[in-house]
Amino acid sequence: MTNLDELRKLEAFADDEEFLKALREVKTANKARLAAYIKRTLDIDVDIDSLFDVQVKRLHEYKRQLLLVLYIIIIYQRMLKNPMMEYQSRTFIFAAKAAPVYAMAKNIIRLIHAVAQKIAETPQVCDRLKIVFLPDYCVSLAEVIIPAADLSEQISLAGMEASGTGCRKLMLNGALTIGTLDGANVEMAQEVGDDNIFIFGMTAKEVEERRSSYSPWDIYHTDQEIRNAIDAIRNNTFCPQEPSAFQSIVQSLLDFGDHYMLLADLKSYMATQDRVNALYKDEMEWTRKSLLNIARSGKFSSDRTIREYADQIWKISPIIPE
């Protein structure tokens, strides 16, 4: 309980099929618990065999929930064009809070709900894609969501995140991470190894170098899928009863320069999500990587942090009771 590095001993079971099967059963039970909560709270049925793709955190533009929404819209449009396309069934799970005066954040939340409703109303898509936005995010809700997560979305623009904690809780509970080299993702990648985490996008240095010449309009004009996704938001596909409901989102992406550079990272993100899809089809290999994430998360214990502060900064030693 006070030395989380002991989890390293789990690595001995990384090729033990019976152990991996038991670990998978624990994850499935946690997914069933979350599915029951979703049904009870929102009256939405979700498939526990689908990949639970989770982004739970404060909603802010730099954390780029909108990047995930753009990806979902592109997948939705691909499925409409080709209903037989091969794609791992997914349940996208959002939970977040935003300041009441943060208009853009609230508009992104509204867009998430609008896309969710549109997908739910589309018969050729709704069996394989589902979006759930759970209200009133808090610690108690996190305790239900985090153990059920298959994939952890940590997709902030590189150079923006100081060091989050939610990403480490998800890692500790066996979620694989898709993320940029930002914040705690950097240390997590070092601990777990490049083969056991999905890293995409620009580095902080690349962001800085590209910033002065970056034009989202160039991407819009040269990439058909990205253009179609933005046009769907612009043309009220997801909110036909209220024209221009999401115009501010389109403006932020194009007219105002896409400050958080979503379009710059979107193609890399999509390609990395393809790798996620391919791996999830191999149940044992996914579970093996899940186990390695758990086993290598010991460094992120608060006990270890305090010990290092005591040794290196405060220069104090623990008192041993007589």
Secondary structure as GFF3:
##gff-version 3
##sequence-region A 1 322
A	DSSP	three_ten_helix	4	13	.	.	.	ID=ss1
A	DSSP	alpha_helix	17	42	.	.	.	ID=ss2
A	DSSP	beta_strand	51	56	.	.	.	ID=ss3
A	DSSP	three_ten_helix	61	63	.	.	.	ID=ss4
A	DSSP	alpha_helix	65	81	.	.	.	ID=ss5
A	DSSP	beta_strand	90	95	.	.	.	ID=ss6
A	DSSP	alpha_helix	103	120	.	.	.	ID=ss7
A	DSSP	alpha_helix	123	126	.	.	.	ID=ss8
A	DSSP	beta_strand	129	133	.	.	.	ID=ss9
A	DSSP	alpha_helix	139	145	.	.	.	ID=ss10
A	DSSP	three_ten_helix	146	148	.	.	.	ID=ss11
A	DSSP	beta_strand	151	154	.	.	.	ID=ss12
A	DSSP	alpha_helix	166	172	.	.	.	ID=ss13
A	DSSP	beta_strand	176	179	.	.	.	ID=ss14
A	DSSP	alpha_helix	184	192	.	.	.	ID=ss15
A	DSSP	three_ten_helix	194	196	.	.	.	ID=ss16
A	DSSP	beta_strand	198	199	.	.	.	ID=ss17
A	DSSP	alpha_helix	204	211	.	.	.	ID=ss18
A	DSSP	alpha_helix	216	222	.	.	.	ID=ss19
A	DSSP	alpha_helix	224	234	.	.	.	ID=ss20
A	DSSP	alpha_helix	247	253	.	.	.	ID=ss21
A	DSSP	alpha_helix	262	280	.	.	.	ID=ss22
A	DSSP	alpha_helix	283	295	.	.	.	ID=ss23
A	DSSP	three_ten_helix	298	300	.	.	.	ID=ss24
A	DSSP	alpha_helix	302	308	.	.	.	ID=ss25
A	DSSP	pi_helix	309	314	.	.	.	ID=ss26
###
